[in-house]
Amino acid sequence: MYREPVIERLNDIVDAINFLAKNEVYDGNQLENLEKKLQETSEEAYNTLKQLDNKIGDLMNVAKELLMSEENNVANRRNSKII
């Protein structure tokens, strides 16, 4: 199963934050760097989701057009049989 790389990075960052919390590391550069990476990666994930949403919308529009075209073809075949 395909997993989006940005989601994998988010999981890795959360694991690292959990590791620091488990070991009671609450200050220092490590936590600040992870916080910065988490923010950046969250923004990247949001942008990726927006792109996917746009692609889904485009595909839905194409599917609607194909369905309408097929329905028109069926109706035209029925009408030509009647005539």
C-alpha positions as CSV (number, residue, x, y, z in Angstrom):
1,M,0.0,0.0,0.0
2,Y,1.3,3.4,-1.0
3,R,1.9,5.9,1.9
4,E,2.5,9.5,1.2
5,P,6.1,10.4,2.1
6,V,5.0,13.6,4.0
7,I,2.8,11.4,6.3
8,E,5.8,9.2,7.0
9,R,7.8,12.2,8.0
10,L,5.0,13.4,10.3
11,N,5.0,10.0,11.9
12,D,8.8,10.0,12.4
13,I,8.7,13.5,13.9
14,V,5.9,12.5,16.3
15,D,7.9,9.4,17.3
16,A,10.9,11.5,18.0
17,I,8.9,14.0,20.1
18,N,7.4,11.1,22.0
19,F,10.9,9.7,22.6
20,L,12.1,13.0,24.0
21,A,9.0,13.2,26.3
22,K,9.4,9.7,27.5
23,N,13.0,10.5,28.4
24,E,11.9,13.8,30.0
25,V,13.8,16.0,27.6
26,Y,11.7,19.2,27.6
27,D,14.2,21.9,26.6
28,G,17.1,22.3,24.2
29,N,17.7,22.4,20.6
30,Q,16.4,19.0,19.8
31,L,12.8,19.8,20.8
32,E,12.9,23.2,19.1
33,N,14.2,21.6,15.9
34,L,11.5,19.0,16.0
35,E,8.8,21.6,16.6
36,K,10.1,23.6,13.6
37,K,10.1,20.4,11.5
38,L,6.6,19.5,12.6
39,Q,5.3,22.9,11.6
40,E,7.0,22.8,8.2
41,T,5.9,19.2,7.5
42,S,2.3,20.0,8.6
43,E,2.2,22.8,6.1
44,E,3.5,20.5,3.4
45,A,0.9,17.9,4.3
46,Y,-1.8,20.5,4.1
47,N,-0.6,21.6,0.7
48,T,-0.5,18.0,-0.5
49,L,-4.0,17.4,0.7
50,K,-5.2,20.5,-1.2
51,Q,-3.6,19.2,-4.4
52,L,-5.2,15.8,-3.9
53,D,-8.6,17.5,-3.2
54,N,-8.2,19.4,-6.5
55,K,-7.3,16.3,-8.4
56,I,-10.3,14.4,-6.9
57,G,-12.6,17.3,-8.0
58,D,-11.2,17.2,-11.5
59,L,-11.7,13.5,-11.7
60,M,-15.2,13.8,-10.5
61,N,-16.0,16.3,-13.2
62,V,-14.5,14.1,-15.9
63,A,-16.5,11.1,-14.5
64,K,-19.7,13.2,-14.7
65,E,-19.0,14.3,-18.2
66,L,-18.3,10.7,-19.3
67,L,-21.5,9.5,-17.6
68,M,-23.6,12.2,-19.3
69,S,-22.0,11.4,-22.6
70,E,-22.8,7.7,-22.2
71,E,-26.4,8.5,-21.2
72,N,-26.7,10.6,-24.3
73,N,-25.3,7.8,-26.5
74,V,-27.8,5.3,-25.0
75,A,-30.7,7.8,-25.6
76,N,-29.6,8.4,-29.1
77,R,-29.4,4.6,-29.9
78,R,-32.9,4.2,-28.4
79,N,-34.3,7.0,-30.5
80,S,-32.7,5.7,-33.7
81,K,-34.2,2.3,-33.1
82,I,-37.6,3.9,-32.7
83,I,-37.4,5.8,-36.0
